[in-house]
């Protein structure tokens, strides 16, 4: 392949490839290691609302950034060394609410809807607290294990509280 190049040109070509490779690796090393979709609980007047957000893990800290621009002021940034407490818990909630159960029963028949009344869905929660701030985060069903592992990989012990209310 390099028969058309003399020895000096070949060395310059290999040096150029090496330098480009170093820059590419350095560029990717500065990006956040992991990003996951979560929901952040934020105060809105006297109520608390859940808003879609991304949790991003860096080497020294993590941040939770709401997707909606109206909640951007609720962005939370925590250094791992400042975390005093991190808890993981889950709650079980019926898959269908009262209204949903009635609507399903009317649409597909009462006999078909009965099993759905007994199915409970788990909602995973993470609470992170520092000396001066806290965050309540609703984790996804598919990513809660990875998020807990990210915290523990960065030296934060996560207490598993099992089911909420027990």
C-alpha positions in Angstrom: 0.0 0.0 0.0 2.8 2.4 0.9 5.1 1.4 -2.1 4.5 4.8 -3.7 5.8 6.7 -0.6 9.5 7.0 0.2 10.6 6.3 3.8 10.4 9.9 5.0 6.9 10.3 3.6 5.8 7.1 5.2 7.1 8.2 8.6 5.3 11.5 8.3 2.1 9.7 7.4 2.3 7.4 10.4 3.2 10.3 12.7 0.1 12.2 11.3 -2.1 9.2 12.0 -0.8 8.9 15.5 -1.4 12.6 16.3 -4.9 12.4 14.9 -5.6 9.3 17.0 -4.4 11.0 20.1 -6.7 14.0 19.5 -9.7 11.8 18.9 -9.1 9.8 22.1 -8.6 13.1 24.1 -11.9 14.5 22.6 -13.9 11.5 23.7 -12.2 11.4 27.2 -13.7 14.9 28.0 -17.3 13.9 27.3 -19.5 12.6 30.1 -19.1 8.9 30.7 -22.8 8.0 30.9 -26.2 9.7 30.4 -29.5 8.2 31.4 -33.1 9.3 31.1 -34.8 10.0 34.4 -37.5 12.2 35.9 -36.5 15.0 38.4 -39.0 16.0 41.1 -39.1 19.8 41.3 -41.2 22.2 43.3 -43.8 24.2 41.5 -45.5 26.4 44.0 -47.0 24.2 46.7 -46.9 21.1 44.5 -44.1 18.8 43.4 -44.1 17.8 39.8 -42.0 15.2 37.9 -40.2 16.5 34.8 -38.2 14.5 32.2 -34.5 15.0 32.7 -31.1 13.5 32.0 -28.6 12.3 34.6 -25.0 12.7 33.5 -22.0 11.1 35.3 -18.5 12.6 35.1 -15.4 11.6 37.0 -15.9 14.0 39.9 -19.6 14.9 39.9 -23.0 14.1 38.4 -25.7 16.5 37.3 -29.4 16.1 36.6 -30.6 18.4 33.8 -34.4 18.9 33.1 -35.3 18.5 29.4 -37.8 21.4 29.5 -36.3 24.9 29.4 -38.9 26.1 31.9 -37.2 23.9 34.5 -33.6 24.6 33.6 -33.2 26.6 36.8 -33.8 23.3 38.7 -30.6 21.7 37.3 -28.8 19.9 40.1 -25.0 19.3 40.2 -23.4 17.3 43.0 -19.8 16.4 43.6 -19.4 12.7 44.7 -17.3 13.8 47.7 -20.1 16.1 48.9 -22.8 13.4 49.0 -23.9 12.6 52.6 -26.6 10.1 51.7 -27.9 8.3 48.7 -31.0 6.0 48.9 -32.6 3.8 46.4 -36.2 2.6 47.0 -39.2 1.6 45.0 -43.0 1.8 45.4 -45.6 -0.5 44.0 -48.6 1.1 42.3 -51.6 -0.6 40.7 -51.1 -0.7 36.9 -54.6 0.6 36.4 -56.2 3.4 38.4 -59.8 3.5 39.3 -60.8 5.4 36.2 -58.5 3.3 34.0 -60.0 0.1 35.4 -63.5 1.2 34.7 -62.6 2.3 31.1 -60.8 -1.0 30.4 -63.7 -3.0 31.8 -66.2 -1.1 29.5 -64.0 -1.5 26.5 -62.8 -5.1 26.7 -65.3 -6.6 29.2 -65.1 -7.0 33.0 -63.8 -10.6 32.9 -60.8 -9.6 30.8 -60.0 -6.5 32.9 -59.9 -8.3 36.3 -56.3 -9.5 36.0 -55.1 -6.0 35.3 -56.5 -4.8 38.6 -54.1 -7.0 40.5 -50.9 -6.2 38.5 -48.7 -3.8 40.3 -46.0 -1.7 38.7 -42.7 -0.8 40.5 -41.5 2.8 40.4 -37.8 3.2 41.3 -36.6 6.3 43.2 -33.2 7.7 44.1 -32.8 10.4 46.8 -29.4 12.1 47.0 -28.5 14.6 49.8 -25.6 16.8 50.5 -25.1 19.3 53.3 -27.0 22.0 51.6 -29.0 20.5 48.8 -31.0 17.4 47.7 -32.5 15.8 44.6 -35.4 13.3 44.3 -35.1 11.4 41.1 -37.5 8.9 39.6 -35.5 6.2 37.8 -36.5 4.2 34.7 -37.5 0.5 34.9 -34.7 -0.4 32.6 -31.9 1.8 33.9 -32.1 1.9 37.7 -29.5 -0.8 38.1 -27.0 1.0 35.9 -27.6 4.3 37.8 -27.0 2.7 41.2 -23.9 1.0 39.8 -22.6 4.4 38.5 -22.9 5.9 42.0 -21.2 3.0 43.6 -18.4 3.0 40.9 -17.7 6.6 41.9 -17.4 5.8 45.6 -21.0 6.6 46.7 -22.6 4.0 48.8 -26.3 3.6 47.9 -28.6 2.4 50.6 -31.3 0.1 49.3 -34.5 0.8 51.2 -36.5 -1.8 49.4 -40.2 -1.0 49.1 -41.3 2.4 50.2 -43.5 2.4 53.3 -42.1 -0.8 54.9 
